[in-house]
């Protein structure tokens, strides 16, 4: 038995083990004997080892070059660096399902491990077998479809010889292929190594809260226990999902050469749907803890979030919606549809079966309260998810069901943007509202300073951007422009910047008021007051840091997309220059390697660019149809070279095996802007065809992400309150 | 919860209004074959099922498209946009712009190409560079 056959055998063993865990959990429920439950728990540890072994076999196949395997042949080649060979595990549909199963096994084993402690709590002990029952069902489904897709299949000899003859690939004496077709060249960058696993961790992680919610419904244990347990699980999963979504955008920015990072493509939308409902849950769970209301809503949200992760997987892998990401189709869609209907059916039945038990003991007292703000925030997030879901399917529904072939490319921005504005407003105001009821005088006192600061900040930033030549005219900033599909076509940019600043101001105000109170009443110094304030309530202040990150991210998104300067179809030769904003870009050297260099599967066409600051002296300028599109008044005329800023190497690679050119953009990241050069082509006369962007405040997107990550990790730390699963 | 009903109602009214505005300003989506028929009445249109048949020039970008299934009719395309990633003969393109039936010219203000997550090797095993215009050989770049 070779290693790949062994991997397939392990997968079969894992599938059988999930069945055994299901039976053990069921016996534990029926007989109430702990030994069955503890055996099921141990089963999840074994499952992780077995599925890890199966995945390890496939990875070994990639690294050792077993190209007679169909999956490895399609997604690897000899010259591929080892890191990308390992990443071949999730490069295609079959392997990605095995990777999904592996991540699910790891999350399930972690949940089982947690029960070593939480089963000491009577409710935790009652819930445990039900949690395992649900996890076993989900894991069984993924084992089954992985088995069906079979990433371990070896090509028949006839097929191998045909490929060897057609592609000139060498074979050994047994007819085994000695090279592969190679990974899709657009995937050969480090983003491919980190983005999919991060997103998978987020998607798959929501299985654990789902399992607890279903367990609570099945067992009728609908008190606060399960919600306290899954709060931290959801937070950790949310961190991965948020990072996965942002990393996907940053990958597109780095790889696709269009200078943007989000295009409302169905595959992008699919990752955002569970983020919306997961974020809503993280807020509404606080309402149940504080006020014992929205119990049913919380169950609904967590079920919906898991449902959306499965729907998102179905959307991206079944080919049901037309996306720029042409994922392989096949018959997998029908499996997912069946599973979606199954889980939705069971969940809806249980939800209504336990409906009476899901009523809270208290009610909403006032619209001017924190719980009301949280609930409105929830409604908006769910509404946004519903709009995005509907619009993602709009083309298909209108064509297939109604025979209408029409669309509005601006629809997403037109409809979704105002709801984001309300969400940002609530994010800013929420912390100033008290639980139960807030008096208008208290609200005025809490918000007056942040509002004044917001006004000052907004004006200050506009003046600053104006002085940098990045802002454009006041009319462009403040008046809606009805000309393209960008949000600026409908809504004033200034509103969103002001809202982002408002969030920052209220967050700082919260920190300030908390510290002031400690300094005054506990006689602490400022530093001690700060650390004791955040240390004693890390969840609350971690949340505020996340809000701060959202404000920074929003600022980055708004400024980088609204004040972008773009020059397209520049035709330029070495030694000539083109102006972009305050800079002059000059190609100074071009190198073309006719033969792929050692260890590289591509020929390299590399251009070195020198970026300098503009002066009044003249230089040879770009010719051709340079099309300037500027929000900040970029000129198209001659400019001179001044102070040296940077050297950039933009390149394009020719992969002889597939006959494909792939461009690698070059970005010089500065504090206030990215200088972004996309070099897609040239001609035999020595003309280089370029697109150059000046994208302001892109670094804020990274800063916002890191701040959100820091805040969420801090909020998830078990440093205040009680330990998970015991006294909770 | 009744206290929040006006808020919910306000959201739903706003959503309805926005969707109505969006639906009122839709553009038709037509296949390449239907562009040259009477179904196209001028103005902006999105072309689906277009496949690059030939490339005339890269700067400015000029090329010909044909339906994904078949080789006729062919429509000439001009765009001020830059060459998108992965652009070559045989690749699917999405276009938005306007069509002049008299000159059979589609002026595109938006162009996108598919981003295949699954690599498929060419059936005959030959490496062909479909990116270059027919009058400039792939070897041209090697001479630079």
Interface residues (C-beta under 8 A of the other chain):
Chain A: X74 X75 X92 X93 X163 X165 X166 X167 X168 X181 X182 X183 X184 X185 X186 X187 X255 X256 X257 X258 X322 X324 X325 X326 X327 X328 X363 X364 X366 X367 X372 X375 X376 X379 X380 X383 X387 X395 X399 X405 X406 X407 X408 X409 X410 X411 X414 X415 X418 X419 X568 X569 X571 X590 X592 X594 X603 X605 X624 X625 X627 X654 X656 X657 X658 X659 X660 X661 X662 X663 X678 X680 X681 X682 X683 X684 X686 X687 X689 X690 X691
Chain B: X1 X3 X4 X7 X8 X11 X14 X15 X18 X19 X21 X22 X23 X25 X26 X27 X28 X29 X30 X46 X48 X58 X59 X60 X61 X80 X81 X82 X83 X84 X85 X86 X87 X88 X94 X96 X110 X112 X113 X114 X115 X116 X117 X118 X119 X121 X122 X123 X124 X125 X126 X127 X128 X129 X130 X131 X136 X140 X141 X142 X143 X144
